[in-house]
Amino acid sequence: MYWFVSQLTKSKEVGTLAAILYMLMPYHLNDMYIRNALGEFLSYIFIPLVFLGLYKMFQKEKGIYLLCIGAVRFNFNTYFNDPVNSDYGWYLCMYKYSTIKR
């Protein structure tokens, strides 16, 4: 979350605050300490990578790699890996890979 917000706002302090608040969200704490859902807890690490990849793509930078890594790892770590989300991530990665000018 720090990386995403610090690039979005160009401020390290705001990035640090966002990372702390994201880490201390009640749902994350509930997953970790009450439900012991370690896989789900760890999958939330990759959501900011998805947002950063989308942000970089809209800014015409190379962000497809971050988007692919975040989407694929999020789907592998959690029970949210339904066919729609996982197939969409793979199709997006393959489409962007096939359109790279060589």
MDTraj code that builds the backbone (N, CA, C; nanometers):
import mdtraj as md
import numpy as np

residues = "MET TYR TRP PHE VAL SER GLN LEU THR LYS SER LYS GLU VAL GLY THR LEU ALA ALA ILE LEU TYR MET LEU MET PRO TYR HIS LEU ASN ASP MET TYR ILE ARG ASN ALA LEU GLY GLU PHE LEU SER TYR ILE PHE ILE PRO LEU VAL PHE LEU GLY LEU TYR LYS MET PHE GLN LYS GLU LYS GLY ILE TYR LEU LEU CYS ILE GLY ALA VAL ARG PHE ASN PHE ASN THR TYR PHE ASN ASP PRO VAL ASN SER ASP TYR GLY TRP TYR LEU CYS MET TYR LYS TYR SER THR ILE LYS ARG".split()
xyz = np.array([
    [0.0823, -0.1182, 0.0000],
    [0.0000, 0.0000, 0.0000],
    [0.0874, 0.1255, 0.0000],
    [0.2022, 0.1175, 0.0677],
    [0.2916, 0.2328, 0.0719],
    [0.3353, 0.2730, -0.0682],
    [0.3751, 0.1762, -0.1462],
    [0.4256, 0.2028, -0.2809],
    [0.3174, 0.2668, -0.3675],
    [0.1976, 0.2131, -0.3622],
    [0.0870, 0.2658, -0.4423],
    [0.0521, 0.4091, -0.4030],
    [0.0299, 0.4330, -0.2760],
    [-0.0145, 0.5656, -0.2316],
    [0.0973, 0.6683, -0.2436],
    [0.2216, 0.6281, -0.2196],
    [0.3303, 0.7253, -0.2328],
    [0.3506, 0.7656, -0.3784],
    [0.3265, 0.6761, -0.4734],
    [0.3343, 0.7153, -0.6134],
    [0.2119, 0.7943, -0.6565],
    [0.0996, 0.7676, -0.5967],
    [-0.0235, 0.8383, -0.6302],
    [-0.0207, 0.9824, -0.5802],
    [0.0264, 1.0012, -0.4573],
    [0.0245, 1.1339, -0.3964],
    [0.1600, 1.2038, -0.3984],
    [0.2668, 1.1343, -0.4368],
    [0.4038, 1.1894, -0.4372],
    [0.4477, 1.2330, -0.2981],
    [0.4018, 1.1617, -0.1963],
    [0.4357, 1.1955, -0.0583],
    [0.4646, 1.0670, 0.0189],
    [0.5829, 1.0600, 0.0784],
    [0.6190, 0.9421, 0.1562],
    [0.5408, 0.9340, 0.2871],
    [0.5101, 1.0498, 0.3442],
    [0.4371, 1.0509, 0.4712],
    [0.2948, 0.9980, 0.4524],
    [0.2297, 1.0406, 0.3461],
    [0.0932, 0.9930, 0.3195],
    [0.0966, 0.8434, 0.2870],
    [0.1990, 0.7987, 0.2148],
    [0.2138, 0.6565, 0.1850],
    [0.2324, 0.5736, 0.3108],
    [0.3127, 0.6249, 0.4032],
    [0.3342, 0.5541, 0.5293],
    [0.2050, 0.5471, 0.6112],
    [0.1328, 0.6577, 0.6177],
    [0.0059, 0.6588, 0.6909],
    [-0.0956, 0.5633, 0.6280],
    [-0.1026, 0.5627, 0.4957],
    [-0.1959, 0.4718, 0.4272],
    [-0.1586, 0.3263, 0.4525],
    [-0.0301, 0.2953, 0.4517],
    [0.0138, 0.1575, 0.4765],
    [-0.0206, 0.1142, 0.6187],
    [-0.0012, 0.2026, 0.7153],
    [-0.0338, 0.1692, 0.8543],
    [-0.1840, 0.1490, 0.8702],
    [-0.2629, 0.2384, 0.8117],
    [-0.4085, 0.2240, 0.8223],
    [-0.4585, 0.0991, 0.7510],
    [-0.3986, 0.0662, 0.6360],
    [-0.4382, -0.0544, 0.5627],
    [-0.4049, -0.1799, 0.6439],
    [-0.2911, -0.1775, 0.7107],
    [-0.2490, -0.2923, 0.7895],
    [-0.3361, -0.3103, 0.9141],
    [-0.3838, -0.2011, 0.9690],
    [-0.4615, -0.2071, 1.0927],
    [-0.6122, -0.2064, 1.0715],
    [-0.6579, -0.2312, 0.9497],
    [-0.8015, -0.2376, 0.9257],
    [-0.8619, -0.3495, 1.0099],
    [-0.9792, -0.3269, 1.0654],
    [-1.0386, -0.4284, 1.1527],
    [-1.0583, -0.5635, 1.0845],
    [-1.0899, -0.5638, 0.9555],
    [-1.1109, -0.6925, 0.8890],
    [-0.9805, -0.7707, 0.8791],
    [-0.8694, -0.7027, 0.8550],
    [-0.7406, -0.7709, 0.8510],
    [-0.7055, -0.8282, 0.9884],
    [-0.7280, -0.7494, 1.0899],
    [-0.6997, -0.7987, 1.2249],
    [-0.7913, -0.9153, 1.2617],
    [-0.9153, -0.9095, 1.2189],
    [-1.0091, -1.0187, 1.2425],
    [-0.9619, -1.1461, 1.1726],
    [-0.9178, -1.1332, 1.0475],
    [-0.8663, -1.2494, 0.9737],
    [-0.7475, -1.3117, 1.0440],
    [-0.6589, -1.2288, 1.0924],
    [-0.5350, -1.2804, 1.1485],
    [-0.5523, -1.3368, 1.2888],
    [-0.6189, -1.2634, 1.3762],
    [-0.6186, -1.3018, 1.5167],
    [-0.7415, -1.3782, 1.5632],
    [-0.8535, -1.3632, 1.4982],
    [-0.9746, -1.4315, 1.5428],
    [-1.0040, -1.5530, 1.4553],
    [-1.0072, -1.5316, 1.3241],
    [-1.0431, -1.6403, 1.2329],
    [-0.9251, -1.7301, 1.1954],
    [-0.8024, -1.6826, 1.2147],
    [-0.6811, -1.7549, 1.1749],
    [-0.6829, -1.7923, 1.0266],
    [-0.7332, -1.7025, 0.9441],
    [-0.7395, -1.7238, 0.7992],
    [-0.6131, -1.6656, 0.7368],
    [-0.5047, -1.7385, 0.7498],
    [-0.3749, -1.6879, 0.7052],
    [-0.3696, -1.6692, 0.5540],
    [-0.4291, -1.7602, 0.4785],
    [-0.4287, -1.7468, 0.3334],
    [-0.5017, -1.6224, 0.2870],
    [-0.6153, -1.5971, 0.3465],
    [-0.6916, -1.4779, 0.3112],
    [-0.6189, -1.3514, 0.3564],
    [-0.5598, -1.3569, 0.4738],
    [-0.4850, -1.2425, 0.5239],
    [-0.3678, -1.2085, 0.4322],
    [-0.2960, -1.3100, 0.3877],
    [-0.1816, -1.2871, 0.3002],
    [-0.2221, -1.2440, 0.1597],
    [-0.3409, -1.2817, 0.1172],
    [-0.3832, -1.2434, -0.0176],
    [-0.4057, -1.0934, -0.0282],
    [-0.4365, -1.0272, 0.0821],
    [-0.4595, -0.8833, 0.0773],
    [-0.3306, -0.8043, 0.0583],
    [-0.2173, -0.8701, 0.0614],
    [-0.0917, -0.8036, 0.0301],
    [-0.0903, -0.7592, -0.1153],
    [-0.1546, -0.8348, -0.2020],
    [-0.1422, -0.8128, -0.3453],
    [-0.2475, -0.7190, -0.4029],
    [-0.3469, -0.6797, -0.3269],
    [-0.4487, -0.5873, -0.3787],
    [-0.3897, -0.4511, -0.4145],
    [-0.3017, -0.3923, -0.3323],
    [-0.2412, -0.2656, -0.3749],
    [-0.1569, -0.2792, -0.5022],
    [-0.0993, -0.3962, -0.5270],
    [-0.0265, -0.4156, -0.6531],
    [-0.1197, -0.4077, -0.7721],
    [-0.2392, -0.4605, -0.7579],
    [-0.3379, -0.4516, -0.8660],
    [-0.3733, -0.3058, -0.8916],
    [-0.3980, -0.2303, -0.7850],
    [-0.4314, -0.0892, -0.8018],
    [-0.3146, -0.0108, -0.8611],
    [-0.1924, -0.0411, -0.8187],
    [-0.0759, 0.0277, -0.8734],
    [-0.0576, -0.0052, -1.0208],
    [-0.0788, -0.1312, -1.0574],
    [-0.0688, -0.1693, -1.1976],
    [-0.1729, -0.0994, -1.2837],
    [-0.2960, -0.0906, -1.2340],
    [-0.4000, -0.0186, -1.3076],
    [-0.3675, 0.1295, -1.3191],
    [-0.3185, 0.1878, -1.2123],
    [-0.2817, 0.3298, -1.2139],
    [-0.1717, 0.3558, -1.3168],
    [-0.0689, 0.2708, -1.3174],
    [0.0402, 0.2890, -1.4124],
    [-0.0053, 0.2661, -1.5560],
    [-0.0968, 0.1740, -1.5765],
    [-0.1479, 0.1527, -1.7121],
    [-0.2241, 0.2742, -1.7612],
    [-0.3037, 0.3359, -1.6757],
    [-0.3778, 0.4548, -1.7157],
    [-0.2869, 0.5759, -1.7338],
    [-0.1690, 0.5722, -1.6718],
    [-0.0716, 0.6790, -1.6894],
    [0.0228, 0.6514, -1.8061],
    [-0.0058, 0.5469, -1.8823],
    [0.0739, 0.5070, -2.0000],
    [0.2166, 0.4667, -1.9626],
    [0.2308, 0.4057, -1.8469],
    [0.3586, 0.3521, -1.8046],
    [0.3504, 0.2004, -1.8100],
    [0.4607, 0.1349, -1.7828],
    [0.4621, -0.0114, -1.7820],
    [0.4092, -0.0615, -1.6483],
    [0.2805, -0.0876, -1.6444],
    [0.2190, -0.1335, -1.5208],
    [0.1520, -0.2678, -1.5334],
    [0.1541, -0.3250, -1.6538],
    [0.0856, -0.4525, -1.6749],
    [0.1497, -0.5638, -1.5932],
    [0.2803, -0.5548, -1.5703],
    [0.3480, -0.6594, -1.4943],
    [0.3023, -0.6581, -1.3485],
    [0.2899, -0.5390, -1.2928],
    [0.2413, -0.5292, -1.1547],
    [0.0969, -0.5764, -1.1445],
    [0.0169, -0.5402, -1.2437],
    [-0.1229, -0.5830, -1.2450],
    [-0.1326, -0.7347, -1.2549],
    [-0.0555, -0.7946, -1.3409],
    [-0.0591, -0.9406, -1.3570],
    [-0.0101, -1.0120, -1.2318],
    [0.1001, -0.9656, -1.1765],
    [0.1528, -1.0294, -1.0553],
    [0.0521, -1.0174, -0.9414],
    [-0.0035, -0.8994, -0.9234],
    [-0.1005, -0.8796, -0.8159],
    [-0.2260, -0.9612, -0.8340],
    [-0.2800, -0.9635, -0.9566],
    [-0.4049, -1.0367, -0.9806],
    [-0.3854, -1.1868, -0.9682],
    [-0.2787, -1.2377, -1.0252],
    [-0.2567, -1.3826, -1.0220],
    [-0.2246, -1.4297, -0.8805],
    [-0.1402, -1.3584, -0.8097],
    [-0.1062, -1.3997, -0.6731],
    [-0.2263, -1.3847, -0.5782],
    [-0.3065, -1.2823, -0.5992],
    [-0.4266, -1.2680, -0.5168],
    [-0.5192, -1.3869, -0.5371],
    [-0.5344, -1.4303, -0.6606],
    [-0.6228, -1.5435, -0.6882],
    [-0.5660, -1.6754, -0.6381],
    [-0.4356, -1.6896, -0.6336],
    [-0.3760, -1.8142, -0.5862],
    [-0.3779, -1.8248, -0.4343],
    [-0.3855, -1.7132, -0.3638],
    [-0.3748, -1.7160, -0.2186],
    [-0.5064, -1.7214, -0.1452],
    [-0.6168, -1.7067, -0.2117],
    [-0.7424, -1.6927, -0.1392],
    [-0.8508, -1.7800, -0.2005],
    [-0.9606, -1.7866, -0.1336],
    [-1.0721, -1.8652, -0.1845],
    [-1.1520, -1.7880, -0.2875],
    [-1.1108, -1.6656, -0.3198],
    [-1.1798, -1.5860, -0.4205],
    [-1.1424, -1.6272, -0.5619],
    [-1.0761, -1.7375, -0.5791],
    [-1.0252, -1.7739, -0.7119],
    [-1.1336, -1.8382, -0.7977],
    [-1.2419, -1.7671, -0.8159],
    [-1.3473, -1.8169, -0.9030],
    [-1.3018, -1.8022, -1.0480],
    [-1.3614, -1.8749, -1.1389],
    [-1.3140, -1.8742, -1.2778],
    [-1.3173, -1.7372, -1.3437],
    [-1.4111, -1.6537, -1.3072],
    [-1.4196, -1.5223, -1.3732],
    [-1.2961, -1.4384, -1.3423],
    [-1.2602, -1.4281, -1.2155],
    [-1.1457, -1.3448, -1.1779],
    [-1.0146, -1.4023, -1.2275],
    [-0.9921, -1.5304, -1.2091],
    [-0.8640, -1.5863, -1.2484],
    [-0.8479, -1.5882, -1.3999],
    [-0.9550, -1.6214, -1.4725],
    [-0.9447, -1.6205, -1.6181],
    [-0.9257, -1.4800, -1.6705],
    [-0.9918, -1.3830, -1.6111],
    [-0.9760, -1.2457, -1.6560],
    [-0.8310, -1.2001, -1.6404],
    [-0.7690, -1.2332, -1.5286],
    [-0.6294, -1.1957, -1.5074],
    [-0.5361, -1.2579, -1.6088],
    [-0.5554, -1.3864, -1.6363],
    [-0.4699, -1.4535, -1.7347],
    [-0.4938, -1.3985, -1.8745],
    [-0.6197, -1.3751, -1.9110],
    [-0.6482, -1.3220, -2.0442],
    [-0.5897, -1.1825, -2.0609],
    [-0.5979, -1.1021, -1.9577],
    [-0.5414, -0.9687, -1.9647],
    [-0.3903, -0.9744, -1.9824],
    [-0.3256, -1.0628, -1.9081],
    [-0.1802, -1.0768, -1.9214],
    [-0.1413, -1.1254, -2.0610],
    [-0.2115, -1.2231, -2.1114],
    [-0.1786, -1.2761, -2.2440],
    [-0.2076, -1.1735, -2.3538],
    [-0.3145, -1.0974, -2.3389],
    [-0.3463, -0.9948, -2.4387],
    [-0.2384, -0.8876, -2.4418],
    [-0.1978, -0.8412, -2.3247],
    [-0.0949, -0.7388, -2.3203],
    [0.0393, -0.7920, -2.3693],
    [0.0676, -0.9174, -2.3388],
    [0.1933, -0.9769, -2.3872],
    [0.1946, -0.9893, -2.5382],
    [0.0803, -1.0212, -2.5965],
    [0.0751, -1.0392, -2.7415],
    [0.0774, -0.9066, -2.8166],
    [0.0447, -0.7957, -2.7487],
    [0.0446, -0.6672, -2.8166],
    [0.1750, -0.5887, -2.7979],
    [0.2728, -0.6482, -2.7309],
    [0.4014, -0.5803, -2.7112],
    [0.4727, -0.5735, -2.8467],
    [0.5210, -0.4546, -2.8801],
    [0.5928, -0.4382, -3.0061],
    [0.7333, -0.4922, -2.9895],
    [0.7717, -0.5793, -3.0806],
    [0.9055, -0.6417, -3.0690],
    [0.9960, -0.5918, -3.1767],
])
top = md.Topology()
chain = top.add_chain()
for i, resn in enumerate(residues, 1):
    res = top.add_residue(resn, chain, resSeq=i)
    for name in ("N", "CA", "C"):
        top.add_atom(name, md.element.get_by_symbol(name[0]), res)
traj = md.Trajectory(xyz[None], top)
